[in-house]
Amino acid sequence: MTEIMQRIWSYFWLPETKYVIAAVATCALLSLRLLPKERRRIGGTVAVFGLCLCGQLFGALLEALDYSRLAVMVHEIFVIGSGMALFRLMAIFVFRVILPHFGMVVVRIAEDIIVLVVYAAFILGRLHLVGFDPSSLLTTSAVITAVLAFSMQDTLGNVLAGVALQLDNSLRTGDWIRIDDITGRVAQIRWRQTTIRTRNGDVVVIPNSQLMRGKFTVFGRTDITLWPWRRWVWFNVTYGSSPTLVIQKIEATISSAEIPNVAREPRPTCVLMEFGPGYGRYALRYWMLDPQPDDPTDSAVRVHIFAALQRAGMQLAVPEQSLHITKENEAYRESLHRREIERRMADLRKLELFAGLQEEELRTISERMVHAPFACGDVIFHQGDAPHWLYLLAAGEAEVWMDFPDHSRRLFRTIHAGGTFGEKGVLTGEARRASVIARTDVVCYRLDQATVEEVIRSRPEIAEAVAEILARREAEMDTFVRQFSNASSDHAVSQPKAGMLAMIKNFLGL
């Protein structure tokens, strides 16, 4: 019994066995630590290696029992299996750990081909060592390969197409592509097929040969951070609005607004595409940064377009129909208008700026107030702009930002519903000292300079109360500016009430 055990051990424990086991253990432990996502594959390969060692031990047992021919066959089969397991672990460690550490990424199909070539060379080498001539095997395998290639043309076409797609780097995992009516992100590129996950969560499997025969569009890659994708947003405007003004207004609004996922460069462009029945058909072309939220980004852009057209008094085209308007309807509309004026007058009485006005003066202002909505992120006016309007904030919030000589921008204050802004420019003619940006979707009413001038000319004593309010606000702004300006830098000095009153009277010619 002892002699048999010695023969088994001597046949099983060859000089190279301990090195093979050490190499497998080293690669497995390092890969398990560095590649947690590959643990299942590594564990399976180690299990196969263990089974192959048991198979070699079984071959040694057959040798000890004098079944030499069968023992050699069994031993070599399991030696080949253990060698393939070792090469698989080494490939995982080299291709997933070492090469990526040096910035080299080998595509999956190329990795599989390299491993298959190593397997073939190892098998042929082992067969040659045991005295088997592999030339006859190669001849036979060539015939079998030809028969299989003829009978599996479609499958082989898919496999070769998958190899070509990855070797020429025309398609990568993570790419955003469009093929026919399918748009999505490449999840996997395998030997036979490519898997695409759409935005709706659908998984679409496309044979690789179909990708090679047809055309597909790549419009985004994970390793290229700046790959903007141009989008088109269509809208129709009636012929009552000048196309030049429509284009200028939309381009200025979208370029200056803070819209997430919309690129600053290249700048958005608006074009008149065609003339329709009663309307001009326009397209805003902008560049999207991330293809994933495509519809939400388009929706946000449409919101800004709609608000810009409303502010400019331009109308979106709608189906037209003729209606007979009765006197009762006219009276009803007059009643609605009267109630709206009364509501505006009630809101004006709450404002400090208009607290001293009489009923008729408030009614005049209410009649001439212009509805001006802004979308979140819209610039209501820029620092340095010429003053044309006084704004009353009816709903929402707006922020006042100041630009400094060092090219920095700082938040001065937030204007809440019920506040006013832009008063000084309208009453003194000075350029805007700050920029005002809509923090949320806001509803504003704006009042032109002529109306304000008419009210103050009718009662010049109002100018004194207004001057006191403006002087206080200017002092607050100057204090804020001095906090962030150098002592030697030039900055505006706030006017006292008397100086502000003088500026108003001088500008209005009182």
C-alpha positions in Angstrom: 0.0 0.0 0.0 2.8 2.4 0.9 4.5 1.6 -2.5 1.3 2.4 -4.4 1.0 5.7 -2.5 4.6 6.6 -3.4 4.0 5.8 -7.1 0.8 7.9 -7.1 2.6 10.8 -5.4 5.7 10.6 -7.7 3.5 10.6 -10.8 1.2 13.4 -9.6 3.6 15.8 -7.9 5.9 16.8 -10.8 8.6 19.5 -10.4 6.5 22.1 -12.2 3.3 21.3 -10.2 4.1 23.5 -7.2 4.9 26.5 -9.5 1.7 26.1 -11.4 -0.3 26.0 -8.1 1.6 29.0 -6.8 0.9 31.0 -10.0 -2.8 30.1 -9.9 -3.1 31.1 -6.2 -1.2 34.4 -6.8 -3.3 35.5 -9.8 -6.6 34.4 -8.2 -5.9 36.3 -4.9 -4.8 39.5 -6.6 -7.6 39.4 -9.1 -10.2 38.8 -6.3 -8.9 41.8 -4.4 -8.6 44.2 -7.3 -11.6 43.0 -9.4 -14.6 42.5 -7.2 -16.9 42.4 -10.2 -15.0 39.4 -11.6 -15.2 37.2 -8.5 -17.7 34.8 -9.9 -15.6 34.1 -13.0 -12.4 33.9 -11.0 -14.0 31.5 -8.5 -15.3 29.3 -11.3 -11.9 29.1 -13.0 -10.2 28.2 -9.7 -12.8 25.5 -9.2 -12.1 24.1 -12.7 -8.3 24.1 -11.8 -9.1 22.2 -8.6 -11.1 19.6 -10.5 -8.2 19.2 -13.0 -5.8 18.6 -10.1 -8.1 15.9 -8.9 -8.2 14.4 -12.4 -4.4 14.3 -12.5 -4.4 12.5 -9.1 -6.9 10.0 -10.6 -4.5 9.5 -13.6 -1.6 8.9 -11.1 -3.8 6.3 -9.4 -4.4 4.5 -12.8 -0.6 4.6 -13.4 0.0 3.0 -10.0 -2.4 0.3 -10.9 -0.5 -0.4 -14.2 -3.1 1.1 -16.5 -0.4 3.1 -18.2 -2.0 3.9 -21.5 -5.3 5.1 -19.9 -3.3 6.9 -17.2 -1.3 8.9 -19.8 -4.5 9.9 -21.6 -6.3 10.9 -18.4 -3.3 12.7 -17.1 -2.7 14.8 -20.2 -6.4 15.7 -20.5 -6.4 17.2 -17.0 -3.0 18.8 -17.4 -4.3 20.6 -20.5 -7.4 21.6 -18.4 -5.3 23.0 -15.6 -3.1 24.8 -18.0 -6.1 26.5 -19.7 -7.4 27.5 -16.2 -4.0 29.0 -15.4 -3.9 31.0 -18.7 -7.5 32.2 -18.1 -6.6 33.6 -14.7 -3.4 35.2 -16.1 -5.4 36.8 -18.9 -7.9 38.2 -16.4 -5.1 39.7 -14.4 -3.2 41.0 -17.4 -6.1 42.5 -19.4 -8.2 43.8 -16.5 -5.5 45.0 -14.0 -2.0 45.5 -15.5 -2.8 46.9 -19.0 -5.5 49.3 -17.7 -3.0 50.6 -15.1 -0.8 51.8 -18.0 -3.8 53.3 -19.9 -4.1 50.4 -22.4 -7.6 48.9 -22.9 -8.0 45.8 -25.0 -11.5 45.1 -26.4 -13.2 42.0 -25.2 -13.2 40.2 -28.5 -9.5 40.8 -29.0 -8.8 39.5 -25.5 -10.8 36.3 -26.3 -8.9 35.8 -29.6 -5.5 36.1 -27.8 -6.6 33.6 -25.1 -7.8 31.2 -27.8 -4.5 31.4 -29.6 -2.6 30.7 -26.4 -4.9 27.7 -25.7 -4.3 26.3 -29.1 -0.5 26.7 -28.8 -0.5 25.1 -25.4 -2.6 22.1 -26.5 -0.4 21.5 -29.6 2.7 21.8 -27.4 1.4 19.2 -24.9 0.4 16.8 -27.7 3.9 17.1 -29.2 5.5 16.3 -25.8 3.6 13.1 -25.4 4.6 12.0 -29.0 1.4 12.8 -30.8 1.9 14.3 -34.3 -0.5 17.3 -34.5 -0.2 17.6 -38.3 -2.9 14.9 -38.9 -5.1 16.7 -36.3 -4.7 20.0 -38.2 -5.6 18.4 -41.5 -8.7 16.8 -40.1 -9.7 20.0 -38.2 -9.3 22.0 -41.5 -11.8 19.8 -43.2 -14.2 20.0 -40.3 -13.8 23.8 -40.1 -14.6 24.1 -43.8 -17.8 22.0 -43.4 -18.8 24.0 -40.3 -18.1 27.4 -42.1 -20.4 26.4 -45.0 -23.2 25.3 -42.7 -22.9 28.2 -40.2 -22.5 31.2 -42.6 -24.9 33.5 -40.7 -23.3 32.8 -37.3 -19.8 33.2 -38.6 -20.8 36.4 -40.3 -22.0 37.8 -37.0 -18.8 36.7 -35.2 -16.5 38.2 -37.8 -18.6 41.4 -37.8 -18.3 41.6 -34.0 -14.6 41.2 -34.3 -14.4 43.9 -37.0 -16.6 46.3 -35.0 -14.3 46.2 -32.0 -10.9 46.0 -33.7 -11.6 49.1 -35.9 -13.1 50.9 -32.8 -16.1 52.0 -34.7 -18.4 51.0 -31.9 -17.8 50.9 -28.2 -19.7 49.9 -25.0 -21.4 53.1 -23.7 -21.8 54.7 -27.1 -25.1 56.5 -27.9 -26.2 55.3 -31.3 -29.2 55.4 -33.7 -30.0 52.6 -36.1 -33.2 52.8 -38.1 -35.9 53.7 -35.6 -33.9 52.5 -32.5 -32.0 55.0 -30.3 -30.1 54.0 -27.2 -26.9 53.2 -25.5 -24.6 50.2 -26.3 -24.7 47.9 -23.3 -22.6 45.0 -24.7 -20.8 44.0 -27.8 -20.5 40.2 -27.9 -19.3 37.7 -30.5 -22.7 37.3 -32.2 -24.8 40.3 -31.3 -24.7 43.9 -29.9 -27.1 44.8 -27.1 -28.7 48.3 -27.0 -30.6 49.7 -24.0 -33.1 52.4 -25.0 -34.2 55.3 -22.8 -37.4 53.4 -22.1 -35.5 50.6 -20.5 -36.0 48.2 -23.5 -33.1 45.9 -24.4 -32.7 45.5 -28.1 -30.5 42.7 -29.5 -29.1 43.4 -33.0 -27.0 40.8 -34.9 -23.5 42.2 -35.6 -23.8 41.4 -39.4 -26.8 43.8 -39.6 -24.6 46.6 -38.1 -21.9 45.9 -40.7 -24.3 45.8 -43.6 -26.3 48.9 -42.7 -25.5 52.3 -41.4 -25.7 53.6 -37.8 -25.1 57.0 -36.2 -22.9 57.5 -33.2 -23.8 60.7 -31.4 -22.2 60.4 -28.0 -19.3 58.6 -26.2 -18.5 58.2 -22.6 -14.7 58.9 -23.0 -15.4 62.1 -24.9 -16.8 64.6 -22.4 -17.6 67.3 -24.9 -19.6 65.7 -27.7 -22.6 68.1 -28.1 -25.6 66.8 -30.1 -27.6 69.2 -32.1 -31.4 69.2 -31.5 -34.3 70.9 -33.4 -37.3 72.5 -31.6 -40.1 73.5 -34.0 -42.7 76.2 -33.5 -45.1 78.3 -35.6 -45.6 82.1 -35.3 -48.3 84.2 -37.1 -47.3 86.5 -39.9 -48.1 89.5 -37.6 -44.6 89.2 -36.2 -41.5 90.1 -38.2 -39.3 87.1 -38.8 -36.2 89.1 -38.1 -37.6 90.1 -34.7 -38.7 86.5 -33.9 -35.2 85.1 -34.7 -33.4 87.8 -32.7 -35.7 87.5 -29.7 -35.5 83.6 -29.5 -31.7 83.5 -30.1 -31.0 86.2 -27.5 -33.3 84.4 -24.9 -31.9 80.9 -25.3 -28.3 82.1 -25.5 -28.5 84.0 -22.2 -30.8 81.7 -20.2 -29.4 79.2 -17.8 -30.9 76.0 -19.1 -29.4 72.7 -17.8 -27.9 70.4 -20.5 -27.8 73.1 -23.2 -24.3 74.0 -24.4 -23.1 77.6 -24.5 -20.9 76.9 -27.5 -21.9 76.4 -30.3 -24.5 79.0 -29.8 -28.2 78.3 -30.5 -29.5 79.5 -33.8 -33.1 80.1 -34.9 -34.1 79.9 -38.6 -37.3 80.4 -40.6 -37.8 77.0 -42.3 -40.9 77.5 -44.4 -44.1 79.5 -44.8 -47.3 77.7 -43.7 -51.0 78.5 -44.0 -51.2 81.6 -41.8 -47.9 81.2 -40.0 -44.1 81.0 -40.4 -42.5 77.7 -39.4 -39.4 78.2 -37.3 -36.8 75.9 -35.9 -34.5 76.6 -32.9 -31.3 74.5 -33.2 -29.3 74.1 -30.1 -26.6 71.7 -28.8 -27.4 69.1 -26.1 -24.6 68.0 -23.8 -26.0 64.7 -22.5 -28.3 62.6 -24.8 -30.0 60.8 -21.9 -32.5 63.6 -20.8 -33.4 64.6 -24.4 -37.2 65.1 -24.1 -36.9 67.0 -20.7 -34.3 69.3 -22.2 -36.4 70.0 -25.3 -39.3 70.7 -23.0 -37.3 73.3 -21.0 -36.2 75.0 -24.2 -39.9 75.2 -25.4 -40.9 76.8 -22.1 -38.3 79.6 -22.6 -39.4 80.0 -26.2 -43.0 80.3 -25.2 -42.2 82.9 -22.5 -40.0 84.9 -24.8 -42.8 85.1 -27.5 -45.3 86.2 -24.8 -43.0 89.0 -23.6 -42.5 90.2 -27.1 -46.3 90.2 -27.9 -45.8 87.5 -30.5 -48.5 84.8 -31.0 -48.0 81.2 -31.6 -50.1 80.1 -34.6 -53.4 78.3 -33.7 -56.3 77.1 -35.9 -58.5 80.0 -36.8 -62.3 80.1 -36.8 -64.9 82.8 -37.1 -67.2 83.5 -34.1 -70.2 85.8 -33.8 -69.6 87.9 -30.7 -72.8 89.0 -28.9 -73.1 92.1 -26.8 -73.4 90.0 -23.7 -69.9 88.6 -24.4 -68.6 92.1 -24.9 -70.0 93.1 -21.6 -68.6 90.0 -20.0 -65.1 90.8 -21.3 -65.5 94.4 -20.1 -66.4 93.1 -16.7 -63.3 90.9 -16.6 -61.1 93.8 -17.7 -62.5 96.0 -15.0 -61.9 93.4 -12.3 -58.3 92.9 -13.6 -57.7 96.7 -13.3 -59.1 96.7 -9.8 -56.8 93.8 -8.8 -53.8 95.6 -10.2 -54.7 98.8 -8.4 -54.9 96.9 -5.1 -51.5 95.4 -5.7 -50.0 98.8 -6.5 -51.3 100.3 -3.2 -49.2 97.7 -1.4 -45.9 98.9 -3.0 -43.8 101.5 -1.2 -43.0 103.2 -4.5 -46.6 104.0 -5.4 -48.0 104.5 -1.8 -48.6 108.3 -2.4 -50.5 108.0 -5.6 -54.2 108.9 -6.0 -56.9 106.6 -7.4 -56.8 108.1 -10.9 -53.0 107.9 -11.0 -53.1 104.3 -9.9 -55.8 103.6 -12.6 -53.6 105.2 -15.3 -50.7 103.0 -14.3 -52.8 99.8 -14.1 -54.2 100.5 -17.6 -50.7 100.8 -19.1 -49.0 97.9 -17.3 -47.7 95.3 -19.8 -47.8 91.6 -18.9 -44.2 90.3 -19.1 -43.6 86.6 -18.1 -40.1 85.2 -17.8 -38.9 81.5 -17.5 -36.5 80.4 -14.9 -33.0 81.4 -15.9 -34.1 84.2 -18.2 -32.1 87.5 -18.0 -34.6 90.3 -17.4 -32.0 92.9 -18.1 -28.2 93.1 -18.1 -25.9 95.4 -16.1 -25.1 98.4 -18.4 -28.3 98.1 -20.4 -30.2 101.3 -21.3 -33.3 101.8 -19.0 -36.7 101.5 -20.8 -38.9 99.7 -18.2 -39.8 99.7 -14.6 -40.8 96.2 -13.4 -43.3 95.0 -10.9 -42.9 91.4 -9.8 -46.3 89.8 -9.4 -45.3 86.1 -8.9 -42.0 84.2 -8.4 -38.5 85.4 -7.4 -35.7 87.2 -9.2 -32.1 87.7 -8.3 -29.9 90.8 -8.6 -26.3 90.1 -9.7 -23.5 92.6 -9.9 -20.4 92.3 -12.1 -17.1 93.6 -10.7 -13.9 94.9 -12.4 -12.1 91.6 -11.6 -14.7 89.8 -13.9 -16.4 88.2 -10.9 -20.2 88.2 -10.4 -21.9 88.3 -7.0 -25.5 88.0 -5.8 -26.7 91.3 -4.2 -30.2 90.4 -3.2 -33.3 88.4 -4.1 -36.5 90.1 -5.1 -39.7 88.4 -4.0 -43.3 88.7 -5.3 -44.7 92.2 -4.7 -41.3 93.9 -5.2 -40.2 96.4 -7.9 -36.9 97.0 -9.7 -35.5 99.1 -12.4 -36.9 102.4 -10.9 -33.7 104.5 -10.9 -33.0 104.0 -14.5 -36.5 105.0 -15.6 -36.5 108.1 -13.3 -32.8 109.3 -13.9 -31.8 107.8 -17.2 -28.8 106.1 -15.8 -27.8 102.7 -17.2 -28.6 99.6 -15.2 -26.2 99.1 -12.3 -26.9 95.3 -12.0 -28.3 92.3 -13.9 -31.6 90.8 -12.9 -32.2 87.1 -13.6 -35.3 85.1 -13.0 -34.7 82.6 -10.2 -38.0 80.8 -10.8 -40.7 81.2 -13.5 -41.9 84.7 -12.8 -44.8 86.9 -13.8 -43.9 90.6 -14.2 -45.7 93.7 -15.2 -43.6 96.4 -16.8 -44.3 100.1 -17.0 -42.7 102.3 -19.7 -40.8 105.5 -19.0 -43.4 107.8 -20.5 -46.2 106.6 -18.1 -44.0 107.2 -15.0 -42.9 110.6 -16.4 -46.6 111.6 -17.0 -47.6 110.7 -13.4 -44.8 112.6 -11.8 -45.3 115.6 -14.1 -48.9 115.8 -13.0 -47.9 115.9 -9.3 -44.2 116.9 -8.9 -44.4 116.4 -5.1 -44.5 112.7 -5.7 -40.8 113.0 -6.9 -39.7 113.8 -3.3 -41.1 110.6 -1.8 -39.7 108.5 -4.7 -36.3 110.2 -4.3 -36.2 109.1 -0.6 -36.8 105.5 -1.5 -34.3 105.5 -4.3 -31.6 107.1 -2.1 -32.0 104.4 0.5 -31.7 101.6 -2.0 -28.7 103.2 -3.6 -27.0 103.4 -0.3 -27.5 99.7 0.3 -26.0 98.9 -3.1 -23.0 101.1 -2.6 -22.3 99.4 0.8 -22.4 96.0 -1.0 -20.0 97.2 -3.7 -17.5 98.5 -1.2 -17.3 95.1 0.5 -15.8 93.5 -2.7 -13.9 96.4 -4.2 -10.4 97.6 -3.5 -10.1 100.8 -1.5 -8.4 102.5 -4.4 -10.9 101.4 -7.0 -13.5 103.8 -8.3 -17.1 103.0 -7.4 -20.3 105.0 -7.5 -21.1 107.1 -4.5 -24.8 107.0 -3.4 -26.7 110.2 -3.7 -28.5 111.6 -0.6 -32.2 112.3 -0.9 -31.6 115.9 -2.1 -29.1 114.8 -4.7 -31.4 112.0 -6.0 -34.3 114.4 -6.2 -32.2 116.8 -8.2 -31.3 114.1 -10.6 -35.0 113.1 -11.1 -36.1 116.7 -11.7 -33.2 117.4 -14.0 -33.9 114.2 -16.1 -37.7 114.8 -16.2 -37.3 118.6 -16.7 -39.4 119.5 -13.7 
